[in-house]
Amino acid sequence: MRTKQEYETLLRRVAEQMTSIGESTFEEACPISIVDIHRWEWAQGVGLYGLFRYYEMGGDASFLDFLEQWYAARIAEGLPEKNVNTVAPMLTLALLAEKTGDNTYMPLMQEWADWVMRDMPRTEEGGLQHIASGVTNEQQLWDDTLFMTVLFLAKFGTMTGNDAYVQESVRQFLLHIKYLTDPKTGLWFHGWTFLGRHHFADALWGRGNCWYTAGVVDYLEMVALPAGVRTFLIDTLWAQVRALMACQDAGGLWHTLLNDPGSYLEASATAGFGYGILKGVRMGYLPDACRETGVRALEAVCRCIAPDGTVEQVSYGTAVGHTLEEYRNIPICPMTYGNALTILLLTEGLRLD
């Protein structure tokens, strides 16, 4: 393990680098760039969340200034259409409002939360259909949705005292667990469609899995849950982590297809897993025996950080694939969420004894 000072140095470097990620050098598959930090999409939403958590833990005020200026600029430009992914930046906006007491954007957040509750397309049984920029994904559930939309709904519900939002977040967690977890392994499939009722390629995709690992440990802090629901979510996490412990590569990373050693090793999923595991141990959700797995992930991700703070070995945004080969062929490039998940992991590294 590294020293706390070494983790602090890496944290600062990764955070600073993320604030300057610009336009991509290749043609992106998404209609709104998910590389450029100065756009409003899910990848940037995850990035902002990482920066906020770093600032909250003691990062200097320049990162708060960056966040406030980022939101002011994007909102002045005009926001894109509402969908699962474009909701993602709302989470950090809610956290900022709570932290600073500035309620300027409360009406905007209320508008988006109401849209999720009333107008977002739904699947059978009321699941949040994973509508994204340019695609409706009719009757599809994706594991990404929990992190991109449901965390905001939960946070905004607790902030405003609107229990209906909180209860809807509970419903969505339970529904996604019902249709996306693999009872054989404890891992998560990337997506489920009610049209044909299948899991597409049956992909046990790394980063998709980490949206639960990293998201649920924060969700459990955001909302007061009935004991039975809380235990169910933790049991689901433990089942997933048991499987992750068995398939972690010897070097500490995980493969982009978790059960396919022939697929490439991927850093953003590893950062999300490491964060969820180490925080889960610290919070008492997971047994101490998991700690070593989290530390191996931490050290492996640290080795992926370039001198300028870029987190390398991160895969580009990934739609649900109809074949496993599609996942193996996703390009690797610097992404805001790679840096953000690494920031979250490093904050847990600082808490290690």
LUMVEXNU-885419 format. One line per 10 residues: for each residue z, x, y of N, C-alpha, C, O. Coordinates in steps of 0.2 Angstrom, whole numbers. Each point is the difference from the previous one (the first is absolute). Example, Ala and Ser with C-alpha at 12.3 -4.5 7.8 and 13.67 -1.06 7.14 Angstrom:
# LUMVEXNU-885419
39,66,-28,0,-4,6,0,4,6,3,5,-1 | -7,-7,6,1,4,6,3,-4,5,1,3,6
# end
This chain:
# LUMVEXNU-885419
0,4,-6,0,-4,6,0,4,6,3,6,0 | -6,-8,6,0,3,6,6,-1,4,4,-4,-2 | -3,7,7,6,-1,5,-2,-6,4,-5,-2,1 | 11,-1,2,-1,-5,5,-5,2,6,-4,-4,2 | 5,10,0,-4,2,6,-7,0,-2,-5,-1,4 | 3,3,-10,-7,1,-3,-3,-8,0,-5,-1,2 | 9,-3,-4,-2,-7,0,-1,-3,7,-5,-3,1 | 10,5,3,-1,-2,7,-6,2,3,-4,-3,4 | 2,10,-5,-6,3,3,-6,-4,-3,-5,-1,4 | 5,0,-10,-6,-4,-3,-1,-7,3,-5,-2,1
11,-1,-1,0,-7,3,-3,0,7,-5,-4,1 | 7,9,3,-3,0,7,-8,1,0,-3,-3,3 | 2,8,-7,-8,2,-1,-4,-6,-2,-5,-1,2 | 8,-2,-7,-4,-6,-3,-1,-6,5,-5,-3,1 | 11,2,2,0,-5,5,-5,1,6,-4,-4,2 | 4,10,1,-4,2,5,-7,0,-2,-4,-2,4 | 2,4,-10,-7,0,-2,-2,-7,0,-6,-1,1 | 10,-4,-3,-3,-7,-1,-2,-3,6,-4,-4,1 | 8,6,5,-2,-3,6,-6,2,3,-3,-3,5 | -1,8,-8,-6,3,2,-6,-1,-4,-5,2,1
6,-6,-7,-5,-1,-5,-6,-5,4,2,-5,2 | -8,8,-2,-5,-4,4,-5,-3,-5,1,-1,-6 | -7,0,9,-5,-3,-4,-2,4,-6,0,6,0 | -2,-9,-5,-2,3,-6,-7,3,0,-4,-1,4 | 3,6,-8,-6,4,-1,-5,-3,-5,-5,3,-1 | 7,-9,-2,-4,-3,-5,-1,-7,2,4,-3,3 | -9,0,-6,-1,-8,1,6,-3,-4,0,0,-6 | 4,-4,10,5,-4,-4,-2,-6,-3,-5,-3,2 | 8,1,-7,-1,-6,-3,3,-6,3,-3,-6,-1 | 8,7,5,3,-6,4,-3,-1,6,-2,5,4
1,-11,-1,-3,-2,6,4,3,6,-3,1,5 | 9,-1,-6,5,3,5,2,7,-2,2,0,-6 | -2,5,9,2,7,-2,7,0,-3,4,-3,4 | -3,5,-10,7,1,-2,2,7,0,5,2,-3 | -9,3,6,2,7,1,2,1,7,5,3,1 | -8,-6,4,1,2,7,7,-4,2,1,-6,-1 | 4,10,3,6,-3,2,0,-5,5,5,-4,1 | -10,5,3,-1,-5,6,-3,-6,-1,-3,-4,4 | 3,1,-10,-3,-6,-2,6,-4,-3,5,2,-2 | -6,-9,2,5,-5,-3,-2,-2,-7,-5,-5,-1
8,8,-4,-2,-2,-7,6,2,-4,5,2,3 | -5,-3,-10,6,1,-4,2,7,0,6,1,0 | -11,3,-1,2,7,-1,4,3,6,5,4,0 | -8,-6,6,4,2,6,7,-4,1,5,3,2 | -5,-9,-5,7,-3,0,5,4,-4,6,0,2 | -8,2,-8,4,4,-4,2,7,3,6,2,0 | -11,1,4,1,6,4,6,-1,5,4,4,1 | -5,-10,3,5,-1,5,7,-1,-3,5,2,3 | -5,-6,-9,7,-1,-3,3,7,-2,6,1,1 | -10,4,-3,3,6,-2,2,4,7,6,3,0
-9,-4,5,2,3,6,6,-3,3,5,4,2 | -4,-10,-3,6,-4,3,6,2,-4,5,2,3 | -6,-1,-10,6,2,-4,2,7,2,6,2,-1 | -11,2,2,2,7,2,3,0,7,6,3,1 | -8,-7,4,3,0,6,7,-3,-1,5,3,3 | -4,-8,-7,6,-3,-1,5,5,-3,6,-1,1 | -8,6,-5,5,4,-3,1,6,4,4,4,-2 | -7,-3,8,2,5,4,-6,4,4,1,5,3 | -7,-8,-5,-6,3,3,1,-1,8,3,-5,2 | -6,9,2,1,0,7,-4,-6,3,-4,-3,-3
6,2,9,-3,-6,4,-7,0,1,-3,-5,1 | -1,11,-2,-7,0,1,-3,-5,-5,-6,-3,1 | 9,2,-7,-3,-4,-5,1,-7,2,-4,-5,-2 | 9,3,5,1,-7,2,-5,-1,6,-3,-6,0 | 2,11,4,-5,-1,5,-7,-1,-3,-4,-5,3 | 3,9,-8,-7,-1,-3,-1,-7,-3,-5,-3,1 | 10,0,-4,0,-6,-3,-1,-6,5,-4,-4,0 | 8,5,5,-1,-5,6,-6,0,3,-3,-6,2 | 0,12,-1,-6,0,3,-6,-2,-4,-5,-3,2 | 6,4,-9,-5,-2,-5,-1,-7,0,-5,-3,1
11,-1,-1,-1,-7,0,-2,-3,7,-4,-5,0 | 6,8,5,-3,-3,7,-7,1,0,-4,-4,2 | 1,10,-4,-7,1,0,-4,-4,-5,-5,-3,2 | 7,2,-8,-3,-4,-5,0,-8,2,-5,-3,0 | 10,1,3,1,-7,2,-4,-1,6,-3,-6,0 | 2,10,4,-4,0,6,-7,-1,-2,-4,-3,3 | 2,7,-8,-7,0,-2,-2,-6,-4,-6,-2,0 | 11,-2,-2,-1,-6,-4,0,1,-8,-3,5,-2 | 7,-9,-1,1,1,-7,-5,-3,-4,-4,-4,2 | 3,7,-8,-5,-3,-5,2,-6,-3,5,-3,1
-9,0,-5,1,-6,-3,6,1,-5,2,5,-2 | 2,-11,1,6,1,-4,-2,0,-8,-4,-4,-2 | 7,8,-1,0,0,-8,6,4,-2,4,3,4 | -4,-2,-11,6,3,-3,0,7,3,6,2,2 | -11,2,-1,0,7,2,2,1,7,3,4,2 | -6,-9,2,1,1,8,7,-2,2,2,1,5 | 2,-5,-10,7,-1,2,4,6,-1,5,0,4 | -7,5,-7,4,6,-2,3,3,6,6,2,0 | -9,-1,6,3,3,6,6,-4,3,4,2,4 | -4,-9,-6,5,-4,3,7,2,-2,5,-1,4
-4,4,-10,6,2,-2,4,5,4,5,-1,2 | -9,6,0,3,5,5,1,-3,7,5,2,3 | -9,-6,-1,1,-4,6,6,-4,0,4,0,5 | -2,-3,-10,6,-4,-1,6,5,1,5,-1,3 | -6,7,-7,6,5,0,1,3,7,5,1,2 | -11,0,1,1,3,7,3,-5,5,5,1,4 | -7,-8,-5,4,-5,5,7,0,-2,4,-1,5 | -2,1,-11,7,0,-2,4,6,3,5,0,2 | -9,6,-3,4,6,2,1,1,8,5,2,2 | -11,-4,1,0,1,8,3,-6,4,2,1,5
-2,-7,-9,2,-6,4,-6,-3,4,1,-4,4 | -7,7,-4,-6,-2,4,-3,-6,-4,-3,1,-5 | 3,-7,8,-3,-6,-4,-6,-2,3,-3,-5,-1 | -1,10,4,-6,-1,3,-5,-3,-5,-4,-5,2 | 4,7,-8,-5,-2,-5,2,-5,-5,-3,-1,-5 | 9,-2,7,3,-5,-5,-5,-6,-1,-1,-2,-6 | -2,0,11,-5,-6,-1,-5,2,-4,-3,-4,-4 | 0,10,4,-5,2,-4,2,1,-7,-4,-2,-5 | 10,5,4,2,0,-7,1,-7,-3,-1,-1,-6 | 4,-4,10,1,-6,-2,-7,-4,-2,0,-3,-5
-5,5,9,-7,-3,-2,-2,2,-7,-3,-4,-4 | 4,11,3,-3,3,-6,5,-3,-6,-3,-1,-6 | 9,1,7,5,-3,-6,-2,-7,-1,0,-2,-6 | -1,-2,11,-2,-7,-1,-7,0,-4,-1,-5,-4 | -3,9,6,-7,0,-4,1,2,-7,-3,-4,-5 | 7,8,3,2,2,-7,3,-6,-3,-2,-2,-6 | 6,-1,9,4,-6,-3,-5,-6,-1,0,-4,-5 | -4,3,10,-4,-7,0,-7,1,-1,-3,-5,-3 | 0,10,4,-8,0,0,-3,6,-4,-6,-1,-2 | 10,6,0,-3,5,-5,-2,-3,-6,4,-5,-3
-10,6,0,-2,-3,-6,5,2,-6,3,5,0 | -3,-10,-4,5,0,-6,-4,0,-6,-5,-3,-1 | 8,6,-4,-2,-1,-7,3,-6,-3,4,-3,3 | -5,2,-10,4,-4,-4,7,2,1,2,6,0 | 3,-11,0,7,1,0,2,3,7,6,2,0 | -10,-2,5,2,1,7,0,8,1,3,2,5 | -6,2,-9,0,7,1,-4,2,7,-5,-4,1 | 7,9,2,-4,2,6,-7,4,-3,0,5,-3 | -5,-9,4,-7,3,-2,-1,6,4,1,1,6 | -3,4,-10,-1,7,4,-7,0,4,-4,4,-2
4,-8,7,-6,0,4,1,6,5,5,2,2 | -11,2,-2,0,6,4,-6,0,5,-4,-5,0 | 4,10,4,-6,0,5,-7,0,-3,-1,5,-4 | -2,-10,5,-7,-1,-3,0,-3,-7,-6,-1,-2 | 11,0,-1,0,-3,-7,6,-5,-1,5,1,2 | -7,-7,-5,5,-5,-1,4,1,-7,6,-2,0 | -9,6,-5,4,1,-6,3,-7,-3,6,0,-1 | -10,-5,0,2,-6,-1,4,0,-7,-2,2,-5 | 8,-6,6,5,-1,-6,2,7,-3,2,0,-6 | -1,5,10,2,7,-2,7,2,3,1,-1,6
3,3,-11,6,3,2,0,8,-1,-3,2,-5 | 5,2,10,0,7,0,7,3,1,4,-3,4 | -2,8,-7,6,3,1,1,2,7,6,1,2 | -11,1,1,0,3,7,4,-6,5,3,2,5 | -4,-8,-6,2,-5,4,7,0,2,2,-2,5 | 2,4,-10,8,0,1,1,5,6,4,-2,4 | -7,7,-4,2,5,5,-3,-2,7,2,1,5 | -9,-3,-6,-4,-1,6,2,-6,4,0,0,7 | 2,-6,-10,2,-6,3,7,-2,-1,3,-3,5 | -1,3,-11,7,-3,-2,6,3,3,4,-3,2
-5,10,-1,6,3,4,1,-2,7,5,-1,2 | -11,0,1,0,-2,7,3,-7,0,5,-2,5 | -7,-3,-9,3,-7,0,7,0,-1,4,-3,3 | -2,8,-8,8,0,-1,3,2,6,6,-2,2 | -8,8,1,3,3,6,0,-5,6,6,-1,3 | -11,-2,-2,0,-5,6,4,-6,-2,3,-2,5 | -2,0,-11,4,-5,-1,7,1,1,4,-4,3 | -2,10,-5,7,2,1,2,1,8,5,-1,2 | -10,4,1,0,1,8,1,-7,3,4,0,5 | -7,-5,-7,-1,-6,4,5,-5,-3,1,-6,3
2,7,-9,4,-5,-3,-3,-5,-3,2,-6,-1 | -9,7,-1,-4,-5,-3,0,1,-7,-4,4,-3 | 8,-8,-1,1,1,-7,-6,-2,-4,-1,3,-5 | -3,-7,8,-6,-2,-4,-5,6,-1,-3,1,-5 | 3,4,10,-4,6,-1,3,4,-6,-4,3,-4 | 11,-2,5,3,4,-6,-1,-3,-6,-2,4,-5 | 3,-11,4,-1,-3,-7,-7,1,-2,-2,1,-6 | -3,-1,11,-7,1,-2,-1,7,-3,-4,1,-4 | 7,4,7,-1,7,-2,3,0,-7,-3,4,-4 | 9,-7,2,2,0,-6,-5,-3,-5,-1,3,-6
-1,-9,8,-5,-3,-5,-6,5,-1,-3,0,-6 | 0,3,11,-5,5,-1,1,6,-5,-4,2,-4 | 10,1,5,2,5,-4,0,-2,-8,-2,3,-4 | 5,-9,3,1,-3,-7,-7,-1,-2,-1,1,-6 | -3,-4,10,-7,-2,-3,-4,6,-1,-4,0,-5 | 4,5,9,-4,6,-2,3,3,-6,-4,3,-4 | 11,-3,3,2,3,-6,-2,-3,-6,-2,3,-5 | 2,-10,6,-2,-4,-6,-8,2,-2,-1,0,-6 | -3,1,10,-7,0,-2,-3,8,0,-5,1,-2 | 9,3,5,-3,7,1,4,5,-5,-3,6,-1
9,-7,-1,3,5,-4,-2,-1,-7,-2,-5,-3 | 1,11,0,-2,1,-7,7,0,-5,3,5,0 | -2,-10,-4,6,-1,-4,0,6,-5,5,1,-3 | -11,2,1,0,5,-5,3,7,3,3,3,-4 | -4,-2,10,2,6,3,5,0,6,4,5,1 | -4,-11,2,4,0,6,-3,2,6,2,-1,6 | -8,4,-6,-5,2,5,-3,-7,3,0,-5,-3 | -4,6,9,-3,-5,3,-8,1,0,-2,5,0 | -1,-11,-2,-7,0,1,-2,-1,7,4,-2,4 | -10,5,-2,-2,0,7,-1,-8,3,3,-1,5
-6,-3,-9,-1,-6,2,-1,-6,-5,-1,2,-6 | 1,-8,7,0,-5,-4,-5,-6,3,1,-1,6 | -5,-2,-9,-4,-5,2,1,-7,-4,0,1,-6 | 1,-6,10,1,-6,-4,-7,-3,-2,-1,-5,-3 | -5,8,6,-6,-2,-2,-2,4,-6,-3,6,1 | 4,-8,-7,-1,4,-6,6,2,-3,1,2,-6 | 5,-2,10,6,2,-2,1,6,-4,1,1,-6 | -2,5,10,0,7,-3,2,5,5,1,-2,6 | 0,8,-8,2,5,4,-5,5,2,1,6,0 | -7,-9,0,-6,4,2,-1,6,-5,-1,-1,-6
2,7,8,-1,6,-5,6,2,-3,1,5,-4 | 4,-9,4,7,1,-2,3,7,2,3,4,-3 | -5,-2,9,2,6,3,7,0,2,3,-4,4 | 1,9,-7,6,2,2,0,6,5,1,5,-1 | -3,-8,7,-2,5,6,6,3,3,5,-4,2 | -5,10,0,6,3,2,3,-2,7,5,-3,0 | -9,3,5,2,-2,7,2,-8,0,5,-2,3 | -9,-2,-7,2,-7,0,7,-1,-3,4,-4,2 | -2,8,-7,6,0,-3,5,2,5,6,-3,0 | -7,8,4,5,3,5,2,-5,5,5,0,4
-10,-5,-2,2,-5,5,6,-4,-2,4,-2,4 | -3,1,-11,6,-3,-2,6,5,0,5,-2,3 | -6,8,-5,5,4,-1,3,2,7,6,0,1 | -10,1,4,2,2,7,2,-6,4,5,0,4 | -8,-6,-6,1,-6,4,6,-3,-2,4,-3,5 | -2,2,-11,5,-4,-2,7,3,2,5,-3,1 | -4,10,-1,6,3,2,1,-1,8,6,-1,1 | -11,0,3,1,-2,7,1,-8,0,4,-2,4 | -7,-1,-8,1,-8,0,7,-2,-1,3,-4,3 | 0,8,-8,7,-2,-2,5,1,6,5,-3,0
-7,8,4,4,1,6,-1,-5,6,4,-1,4 | -10,-2,-4,-2,-4,5,3,-7,0,1,-3,5 | -1,0,-11,2,-7,-1,6,0,-5,1,4,-4 | 3,-10,6,6,-1,-5,-3,-5,-5,-2,-6,1 | 2,8,-7,-3,-3,-6,6,-3,-4,5,3,-1 | -7,-9,-3,5,-2,-5,0,5,-5,-4,4,-2 | 10,-4,-1,2,6,-5,-5,0,-6,-2,5,-2 | -1,-11,0,-4,0,-6,-7,3,2,-3,3,-4 | 1,-5,10,-7,3,3,1,7,1,-5,4,-2 | 10,-2,5,1,8,1,0,3,-6,-3,6,-1
7,-8,-4,0,3,-7,-7,0,-3,-2,5,-3 | -2,-10,4,-6,0,-3,-5,5,3,-4,3,-4 | 4,-2,10,-4,4,4,2,8,-2,-5,4,-1 | 11,-3,0,2,7,-2,-1,1,-7,-3,5,-2 | 3,-10,-3,-2,1,-7,-7,1,0,-2,4,-4 | -2,-7,8,-7,1,0,-2,7,2,-4,4,-2 | 8,-1,7,-1,7,3,2,5,-6,-4,4,-1 | 9,-6,-2,3,5,-6,-5,0,-5,-1,5,-3 | -2,-11,1,-5,0,-5,-6,4,2,-3,4,-4 | 1,-4,10,-6,4,2,2,7,0,-4,4,-2
10,-2,5,2,7,0,0,3,-7,-1,6,0 | 4,-9,-4,0,2,-7,-7,3,-3,-1,5,-3 | -4,-10,5,-7,2,-2,-2,6,4,-4,4,-3 | 6,-4,9,-3,6,5,3,6,-3,-3,6,0 | 10,-6,-2,3,6,-2,-4,3,-6,0,6,-1 | -3,-10,-3,-3,2,-6,-7,3,1,-3,3,-4 | 0,-5,10,-7,2,1,-1,4,6,-6,2,2 | 11,1,1,0,5,5,-3,6,-3,2,3,-5 | -7,0,9,-3,6,-2,5,6,0,5,0,4 | -6,5,-8,5,6,0,1,3,7,5,2,2
-10,-2,2,0,2,7,4,-4,5,1,2,6 | 1,-8,-8,3,-5,5,-4,-5,3,3,-5,2 | -9,5,-2,-4,-5,2,-2,-5,-5,2,1,-6 | -5,-7,8,-2,-5,-5,-8,-1,1,-2,2,5 | -1,-4,-10,-7,-1,0,-2,-6,3,4,-5,0 | -10,4,3,-2,-6,4,0,-6,-5,1,-5,2 | -3,6,-8,1,-5,-5,6,3,-5,-1,5,-3 | 6,-8,4,7,2,-3,0,2,-7,3,5,-2 | -7,-9,-2,-1,1,-7,-6,4,-2,-2,0,-6 | -1,3,10,-6,4,-1,0,7,3,-1,1,5
3,4,-10,1,7,3,-7,3,2,0,5,3 | -5,-8,-5,-7,2,2,-2,-2,7,-4,3,3 | 8,-7,0,-1,-2,7,4,5,5,5,3,-3 | -7,-2,9,3,5,4,7,-1,2,2,-6,1 | 1,11,1,7,-1,2,0,-2,8,-4,3,3 | 9,-7,-1,-1,-3,6,7,0,4,5,-2,-3 | -5,4,9,6,2,4,3,-6,3,6,-1,0 | -10,-4,3,3,-6,3,4,-4,-5,6,-2,2 | -8,1,-7,4,-4,-5,6,4,-2,5,-3,-1 | -6,9,0,6,4,-2,5,0,5,6,-1,-1
-8,1,8,5,0,5,4,-7,0,6,0,1 | -10,-5,-2,3,-7,0,5,-1,-6,5,-3,0 | -7,6,-6,4,0,-6,7,4,2,5,-2,-2 | -6,8,4,5,4,1,5,-3,5,6,0,-1 | -8,-3,7,4,-3,4,4,-6,-3,6,0,1 | -10,-4,-4,4,-6,-3,5,2,-6,5,-3,0 | -7,8,-3,5,3,-6,6,3,4,6,-2,-2 | -7,6,6,6,4,3,4,-5,4,6,0,0 | -9,-5,4,4,-5,4,3,-4,-5,6,-2,1 | -9,0,-7,3,-5,-4,6,3,-4,5,-3,-1
-5,10,0,6,3,-3,5,0,5,6,-1,-1 | -8,3,8,6,0,5,3,-6,1,6,-1,2 | -10,-5,-2,3,-6,1,3,-4,-6,3,-5,0 | -3,9,-6,3,-3,-6,-5,-5,-4,3,-3,-4 | -9,3,6,-5,-5,-3,-2,3,-7,-1,-3,-5 | 1,10,5,-3,4,-6,6,5,-2,4,2,4 | -4,-1,-11,5,5,-2,-2,7,2,-5,2,2 | 11,2,-2,-1,7,3,-5,4,-4,-3,5,2 | 2,-7,-9,-5,4,-4,-7,0,3,-4,4,-2 | 3,-9,7,-7,0,3,-1,5,5,-6,2,3
12,1,0,-1,4,6,-4,6,-1,-4,2,4 | 4,1,-10,-4,6,-2,-8,-1,1,-4,4,3 | 2,-10,-5,-7,-3,1,-2,0,7,-5,2,2 | 10,-5,2,-1,0,7,-1,7,3,-4,1,5 | 8,3,-7,0,7,3,-6,3,-1,-3,4,4 | 1,-4,-11,-7,3,-2,-5,-3,5,-5,4,2 | 5,-10,-1,-5,-3,4,0,2,7,-5,2,3 | 11,-1,0,1,3,7,-3,7,0,-4,1,5 | 6,3,-10,-3,7,1,-7,0,-1,-4,4,3 | 1,-8,-8,-7,0,-1,-4,-2,7,-5,3,1
8,-8,2,-4,-3,6,1,6,6,-5,1,4 | 11,2,-4,0,5,5,-5,6,-1,-3,3,5 | 1,-2,-11,-5,5,-1,-7,-3,2,-5,4,0 | 4,-10,1,-6,-3,2,-1,0,8,-5,-2,2 | 10,4,1,0,0,8,-3,6,2,3,6,-1 | -9,-6,5,-3,5,3,4,3,6,4,-3,2 | -6,9,0,4,3,5,0,-4,7,4,0,4 | -10,-4,-3,0,-4,6,3,-7,-1,0,-4,5 | 3,3,-11,4,-6,-1,-4,-6,-3,2,-5,-2 | -9,7,0,-4,-5,-4,3,0,-7,1,5,-3
0,-11,1,2,-1,-7,-7,-1,-4,-4,-5,1 | 3,10,-6,-6,0,-4,1,-4,-6,5,-2,-2 | -11,2,-2,0,-3,-6,2,-8,0,3,-3,-4 | -6,0,10,2,-7,1,-7,-4,-1,-5,2,3 | 5,-7,-7,-6,-4,-1,-1,-5,6,4,-3,3 | -11,1,-2,-2,-4,5,2,-8,-2,2,-1,-6 | -2,-3,11,2,-7,-2,-4,-3,-6,-6,2,-1 | 9,-6,-3,-3,-1,-7,1,-8,-1,5,-3,0 | -11,0,0,-1,-7,-2,1,-1,-7,0,5,-4 | 2,-11,1,1,-1,-7,-7,1,-3,-5,-2,2
5,6,-7,-6,2,-4,-1,-4,-6,5,-2,-3 | -11,2,1,-2,-4,-6,-1,5,-6,0,-2,-6 | 0,8,8,0,5,-6,5,6,2,2,1,6 | 1,2,-11,5,6,2,-4,6,3,3,3,4 | -9,-3,-5,-4,6,3,0,-1,7,0,5,4 | 0,-11,-1,0,-1,7,6,4,3,0,2,6 | 6,-3,-9,6,3,2,-1,8,0,3,4,4 | -6,-2,-9,0,8,-1,-5,3,5,1,6,1 | -5,-10,2,-5,2,5,2,-1,7,-4,2,4 | 10,-5,-3,2,-1,7,0,7,4,4,5,-3
-7,-4,9,1,7,3,7,1,2,4,-4,1 | -3,11,0,6,3,3,-1,2,7,-5,3,1 | 10,-5,3,-1,2,7,7,-1,4,4,-4,-3 | -3,7,8,7,-1,4,0,-8,2,-5,-2,3 | 11,-1,-4,1,-7,2,7,0,3,4,3,-2 | -4,-8,7,7,-1,3,5,-2,-5,6,2,1 | -8,-6,-6,5,-2,-5,3,5,-4,5,0,-3 | -10,5,2,3,6,-4,5,4,4,5,2,-3 | -6,-1,9,5,3,5,6,-4,0,6,2,0 | -7,-9,1,6,-4,1,5,-1,-7,6,1,1
-9,-1,-6,4,-1,-6,3,7,-2,6,0,-2 | -9,5,4,3,7,0,6,1,5,5,2,-2 | -6,-5,8,6,-1,4,6,-3,-3,5,2,1 | -7,-8,-4,6,-4,-3,3,4,-5,6,1,-1 | -10,3,-3,3,4,-6,4,6,3,5,1,-2 | -7,2,7,3,6,3,7,-3,3,5,4,0 | -5,-10,3,7,-2,3,5,-1,-6,6,1,1 | -9,-3,-7,5,0,-6,2,7,-2,5,2,-2 | -10,3,3,2,7,-2,5,3,5,4,4,-2 | -4,-7,8,6,3,5,7,-3,-2,5,3,1
-5,-8,-5,6,-4,-2,3,3,-7,5,-2,-2 | -9,6,-1,2,3,-7,6,5,1,0,4,5 | 4,-4,-9,6,5,0,-2,7,-2,4,4,0
# end
